[in-house]
């Protein structure tokens, strides 16, 4: 499976999860708004019966506390759904190495590194990928490379120059981290809109 397809699949999964997060958040927000509305209605009844400043201040405190409860519950619900999504992504990453197309994926990851760092000669991989890395390098005429099985990764590699001054990492985890940041940014952009209602 081409890397673009894998990334597209990860994007599609992220889009589906974002839609689910949005639907769950909308539902929870509606419930919390109803609770807040009930609390506000009750507070308004109390304020109608007690017209002094003390009752008005108490009402404002109750409404503010209710709004804080809504905020906290929304944040906690979104964070919990997000953690579950990322746990599933990491679980799926753990099985990538067992896929039939993993050698091709590894080759593409290596090719990307070599195109970015053309003078890179030290390839660091997870010990489970050491033999595969040597085979891929041999098949591409990659002479003069040093392969080190010292990286802890679900797949992929790190390529560095012989002096270690420059390196590029292209692991499944580094790609997931980039997707993680994008997903968090997208989720954060949606949250104020959900919270900003009446």
C-alpha atoms as a printed R data frame, in Angstrom:
    type eleno elety resid chain resno       x      y      z
1   ATOM     1    CA   UNK     A     1   0.000  0.000  0.000
2   ATOM     2    CA   UNK     A     2   1.582  3.341 -1.022
3   ATOM     3    CA   UNK     A     3   2.524  5.761  1.721
4   ATOM     4    CA   UNK     A     4   0.096  8.288  0.290
5   ATOM     5    CA   UNK     A     5  -2.699  5.724  0.704
6   ATOM     6    CA   UNK     A     6  -1.635  5.031  4.273
7   ATOM     7    CA   UNK     A     7  -1.580  8.743  5.052
8   ATOM     8    CA   UNK     A     8  -4.925  9.178  3.288
9   ATOM     9    CA   UNK     A     9  -6.340  6.319  5.379
10  ATOM    10    CA   UNK     A    10  -5.019  7.973  8.545
11  ATOM    11    CA   UNK     A    11  -6.572 11.265  7.404
12  ATOM    12    CA   UNK     A    12  -9.890  9.523  6.686
13  ATOM    13    CA   UNK     A    13  -9.848  7.872 10.108
14  ATOM    14    CA   UNK     A    14  -9.068 11.221 11.690
15  ATOM    15    CA   UNK     A    15 -11.947 12.861  9.766
16  ATOM    16    CA   UNK     A    16 -14.344 10.145 10.907
17  ATOM    17    CA   UNK     A    17 -13.208 10.499 14.493
18  ATOM    18    CA   UNK     A    18 -13.503 14.281 14.333
19  ATOM    19    CA   UNK     A    19 -17.074 13.885 13.050
20  ATOM    20    CA   UNK     A    20 -17.808 11.494 15.912
21  ATOM    21    CA   UNK     A    21 -16.216 13.901 18.411
22  ATOM    22    CA   UNK     A    22 -18.294 16.725 16.985
23  ATOM    23    CA   UNK     A    23 -21.548 14.707 17.210
24  ATOM    24    CA   UNK     A    24 -20.781 13.591 20.768
25  ATOM    25    CA   UNK     A    25 -19.797 17.102 21.752
26  ATOM    26    CA   UNK     A    26 -22.973 18.539 20.221
27  ATOM    27    CA   UNK     A    27 -25.094 16.012 22.120
28  ATOM    28    CA   UNK     A    28 -23.317 16.652 25.394
29  ATOM    29    CA   UNK     A    29 -23.496 20.389 24.838
30  ATOM    30    CA   UNK     A    30 -27.259 20.195 24.259
31  ATOM    31    CA   UNK     A    31 -27.669 18.228 27.496
32  ATOM    32    CA   UNK     A    32 -25.481 20.625 29.398
33  ATOM    33    CA   UNK     A    33 -27.267 23.624 27.907
34  ATOM    34    CA   UNK     A    34 -30.584 22.162 29.043
35  ATOM    35    CA   UNK     A    35 -29.181 21.658 32.551
36  ATOM    36    CA   UNK     A    36 -27.844 25.211 32.490
37  ATOM    37    CA   UNK     A    37 -31.144 26.508 31.183
38  ATOM    38    CA   UNK     A    38 -33.012 24.700 33.976
39  ATOM    39    CA   UNK     A    39 -30.609 26.089 36.562
40  ATOM    40    CA   UNK     A    40 -30.896 29.577 35.071
41  ATOM    41    CA   UNK     A    41 -34.707 29.349 35.009
42  ATOM    42    CA   UNK     A    42 -34.725 28.310 38.649
43  ATOM    43    CA   UNK     A    43 -32.372 31.131 39.485
44  ATOM    44    CA   UNK     A    44 -34.598 33.617 37.635
45  ATOM    45    CA   UNK     A    45 -37.612 32.461 39.657
46  ATOM    46    CA   UNK     A    46 -35.685 33.031 42.871
47  ATOM    47    CA   UNK     A    47 -34.548 36.454 41.642
48  ATOM    48    CA   UNK     A    48 -38.145 37.384 40.763
49  ATOM    49    CA   UNK     A    49 -39.212 36.658 44.324
50  ATOM    50    CA   UNK     A    50 -36.264 38.316 45.954
51  ATOM    51    CA   UNK     A    51 -35.552 41.690 44.425
52  ATOM    52    CA   UNK     A    52 -32.552 42.713 46.432
53  ATOM    53    CA   UNK     A    53 -28.943 42.908 45.262
54  ATOM    54    CA   UNK     A    54 -27.970 39.835 47.249
55  ATOM    55    CA   UNK     A    55 -30.314 37.611 45.216
56  ATOM    56    CA   UNK     A    56 -29.050 39.074 41.941
57  ATOM    57    CA   UNK     A    57 -25.421 38.408 42.935
58  ATOM    58    CA   UNK     A    58 -26.311 34.835 43.934
59  ATOM    59    CA   UNK     A    59 -28.006 34.240 40.586
60  ATOM    60    CA   UNK     A    60 -24.949 35.480 38.699
61  ATOM    61    CA   UNK     A    61 -22.720 33.168 40.736
62  ATOM    62    CA   UNK     A    62 -24.926 30.154 39.975
63  ATOM    63    CA   UNK     A    63 -25.015 30.922 36.234
64  ATOM    64    CA   UNK     A    64 -21.241 31.385 36.162
65  ATOM    65    CA   UNK     A    65 -20.701 28.097 37.997
66  ATOM    66    CA   UNK     A    66 -23.048 26.339 35.578
67  ATOM    67    CA   UNK     A    67 -21.089 27.748 32.644
68  ATOM    68    CA   UNK     A    68 -17.847 26.530 34.207
69  ATOM    69    CA   UNK     A    69 -19.351 23.060 34.617
70  ATOM    70    CA   UNK     A    70 -20.294 23.038 30.917
71  ATOM    71    CA   UNK     A    71 -16.770 24.111 29.941
72  ATOM    72    CA   UNK     A    72 -15.103 21.468 32.091
73  ATOM    73    CA   UNK     A    73 -17.372 18.668 30.928
74  ATOM    74    CA   UNK     A    74 -16.889 19.592 27.273
75  ATOM    75    CA   UNK     A    75 -13.109 19.715 27.671
76  ATOM    76    CA   UNK     A    76 -13.020 16.410 29.529
77  ATOM    77    CA   UNK     A    77 -15.277 14.675 26.983
78  ATOM    78    CA   UNK     A    78 -13.240 15.895 24.000
79  ATOM    79    CA   UNK     A    79  -9.951 14.939 25.657
80  ATOM    80    CA   UNK     A    80 -11.235 11.454 26.524
81  ATOM    81    CA   UNK     A    81 -12.447 10.811 22.982
82  ATOM    82    CA   UNK     A    82  -9.144 12.108 21.646
83  ATOM    83    CA   UNK     A    83  -7.158  9.759 23.945
84  ATOM    84    CA   UNK     A    84  -9.230  6.799 22.769
85  ATOM    85    CA   UNK     A    85  -8.597  7.737 19.133
86  ATOM    86    CA   UNK     A    86  -4.843  7.993 19.654
87  ATOM    87    CA   UNK     A    87  -4.754  4.698 21.583
88  ATOM    88    CA   UNK     A    88  -6.369  2.993 18.591
89  ATOM    89    CA   UNK     A    89  -3.931  4.651 16.177
90  ATOM    90    CA   UNK     A    90  -0.965  3.448 18.240
91  ATOM    91    CA   UNK     A    91  -2.464 -0.044 18.441
92  ATOM    92    CA   UNK     A    92  -2.764 -0.151 14.642
93  ATOM    93    CA   UNK     A    93   0.790  1.136 14.223
94  ATOM    94    CA   UNK     A    94   2.021 -1.814 16.262
95  ATOM    95    CA   UNK     A    95   0.783 -4.156 13.526
96  ATOM    96    CA   UNK     A    96   2.189 -2.290 10.498
97  ATOM    97    CA   UNK     A    97   5.419 -4.284 10.482
98  ATOM    98    CA   UNK     A    98   3.396 -7.509 10.010
99  ATOM    99    CA   UNK     A    99   1.772 -6.268  6.820
100 ATOM   100    CA   UNK     A   100   2.882 -7.697  3.457
101 ATOM   101    CA   UNK     A   101   3.548 -4.236  2.054
102 ATOM   102    CA   UNK     A   102   5.772 -3.141  4.949
103 ATOM   103    CA   UNK     A   103   9.052 -3.728  3.005
104 ATOM   104    CA   UNK     A   104   7.784 -1.374  0.269
105 ATOM   105    CA   UNK     A   105   6.700  1.175  2.869
106 ATOM   106    CA   UNK     A   106  10.122  0.947  4.546
107 ATOM   107    CA   UNK     A   107  11.819  1.472  1.181
108 ATOM   108    CA   UNK     A   108   9.740  4.605  0.545
109 ATOM   109    CA   UNK     A   109  10.530  5.965  3.996
110 ATOM   110    CA   UNK     A   110  14.224  5.361  3.339
111 ATOM   111    CA   UNK     A   111  14.031  6.947 -0.122
112 ATOM   112    CA   UNK     A   112  12.387 10.050  1.369
113 ATOM   113    CA   UNK     A   113  15.188 10.349  3.937
114 ATOM   114    CA   UNK     A   114  17.866  9.891  1.301
115 ATOM   115    CA   UNK     A   115  16.306 12.569 -0.909
116 ATOM   116    CA   UNK     A   116  16.297 15.044  1.993
117 ATOM   117    CA   UNK     A   117  19.731 14.171  3.421
118 ATOM   118    CA   UNK     A   118  21.745 13.123  0.395
119 ATOM   119    CA   UNK     A   119  24.985 12.830  2.366
120 ATOM   120    CA   UNK     A   120  23.398 10.724  5.111
121 ATOM   121    CA   UNK     A   121  25.298  7.503  5.735
122 ATOM   122    CA   UNK     A   122  24.179  6.231  9.173
123 ATOM   123    CA   UNK     A   123  20.804  4.508  9.232
124 ATOM   124    CA   UNK     A   124  19.266  3.902 12.647
125 ATOM   125    CA   UNK     A   125  16.389  1.445 12.810
126 ATOM   126    CA   UNK     A   126  14.549 -0.658 15.332
127 ATOM   127    CA   UNK     A   127  16.344 -3.984 15.784
128 ATOM   128    CA   UNK     A   128  13.337 -5.675 14.165
129 ATOM   129    CA   UNK     A   129  14.036 -3.730 10.943
130 ATOM   130    CA   UNK     A   130  17.805 -4.138 10.832
131 ATOM   131    CA   UNK     A   131  17.848 -7.078  8.411
132 ATOM   132    CA   UNK     A   132  15.165 -5.499  6.207
133 ATOM   133    CA   UNK     A   133  17.140 -2.257  6.082
134 ATOM   134    CA   UNK     A   134  20.289 -4.057  4.961
135 ATOM   135    CA   UNK     A   135  18.332 -5.883  2.217
136 ATOM   136    CA   UNK     A   136  16.707 -2.671  0.988
137 ATOM   137    CA   UNK     A   137  20.038 -0.834  0.920
138 ATOM   138    CA   UNK     A   138  21.693 -3.731 -0.927
139 ATOM   139    CA   UNK     A   139  18.882 -3.825 -3.489
140 ATOM   140    CA   UNK     A   140  19.276 -0.113 -4.207
141 ATOM   141    CA   UNK     A   141  23.049 -0.220 -4.491
142 ATOM   142    CA   UNK     A   142  23.399  1.628 -1.214
143 ATOM   143    CA   UNK     A   143  27.086  1.125 -0.469
144 ATOM   144    CA   UNK     A   144  28.890  2.885  2.362
145 ATOM   145    CA   UNK     A   145  25.954  2.919  4.765
146 ATOM   146    CA   UNK     A   146  26.204  1.962  8.424
147 ATOM   147    CA   UNK     A   147  23.069  0.316  9.813
148 ATOM   148    CA   UNK     A   148  22.497  0.538 13.557
149 ATOM   149    CA   UNK     A   149  19.656 -1.309 15.267
150 ATOM   150    CA   UNK     A   150  19.343  1.193 18.125
151 ATOM   151    CA   UNK     A   151  16.088  2.992 17.382
152 ATOM   152    CA   UNK     A   152  12.898  2.100 19.230
153 ATOM   153    CA   UNK     A   153  10.108  2.389 16.688
154 ATOM   154    CA   UNK     A   154   7.064  0.629 15.239
155 ATOM   155    CA   UNK     A   155   8.690  1.127 11.854
156 ATOM   156    CA   UNK     A   156  10.748  3.507  9.804
157 ATOM   157    CA   UNK     A   157  14.202  4.946 10.336
158 ATOM   158    CA   UNK     A   158  16.470  7.831 11.130
159 ATOM   159    CA   UNK     A   159  19.204  8.836  8.676
160 ATOM   160    CA   UNK     A   160  22.140 10.957  9.780
161 ATOM   161    CA   UNK     A   161  25.423 12.176  8.422
162 ATOM   162    CA   UNK     A   162  28.581 10.340  9.452
163 ATOM   163    CA   UNK     A   163  29.540 13.158 11.833
164 ATOM   164    CA   UNK     A   164  26.029 13.105 13.388
165 ATOM   165    CA   UNK     A   165  25.492 16.832 12.885
166 ATOM   166    CA   UNK     A   166  22.435 16.466 10.695
167 ATOM   167    CA   UNK     A   167  19.716 13.884 10.706
168 ATOM   168    CA   UNK     A   168  16.219 13.265  9.464
169 ATOM   169    CA   UNK     A   169  13.698 10.987 11.147
170 ATOM   170    CA   UNK     A   170  10.999  9.242  9.148
171 ATOM   171    CA   UNK     A   171   9.304  6.820 11.509
172 ATOM   172    CA   UNK     A   172   5.666  5.893 11.872
173 ATOM   173    CA   UNK     A   173   5.719  7.625 15.251
174 ATOM   174    CA   UNK     A   174   7.085 10.879 13.809
175 ATOM   175    CA   UNK     A   175   4.369 10.839 11.169
176 ATOM   176    CA   UNK     A   176   1.734 10.098 13.806
177 ATOM   177    CA   UNK     A   177   3.068 12.974 15.890
178 ATOM   178    CA   UNK     A   178   2.580 15.314 12.949
179 ATOM   179    CA   UNK     A   179  -0.972 13.986 12.499
180 ATOM   180    CA   UNK     A   180  -1.495 14.304 16.260
181 ATOM   181    CA   UNK     A   181  -0.628 17.982 16.183
182 ATOM   182    CA   UNK     A   182  -2.907 18.606 13.215
183 ATOM   183    CA   UNK     A   183  -5.776 16.735 14.871
184 ATOM   184    CA   UNK     A   184  -5.354 18.648 18.132
185 ATOM   185    CA   UNK     A   185  -5.263 21.933 16.230
186 ATOM   186    CA   UNK     A   186  -8.409 21.016 14.326
187 ATOM   187    CA   UNK     A   187 -10.212 19.890 17.492
188 ATOM   188    CA   UNK     A   188  -9.157 23.064 19.318
189 ATOM   189    CA   UNK     A   189 -10.466 25.184 16.447
190 ATOM   190    CA   UNK     A   190 -13.882 23.499 16.715
191 ATOM   191    CA   UNK     A   191 -14.237 23.732 20.489
192 ATOM   192    CA   UNK     A   192 -14.777 27.522 20.782
193 ATOM   193    CA   UNK     A   193 -17.537 27.316 18.171
194 ATOM   194    CA   UNK     A   194 -19.263 24.560 20.151
195 ATOM   195    CA   UNK     A   195 -18.880 26.457 23.406
196 ATOM   196    CA   UNK     A   196 -19.833 29.820 22.012
197 ATOM   197    CA   UNK     A   197 -23.572 29.206 21.780
198 ATOM   198    CA   UNK     A   198 -26.307 30.796 23.926
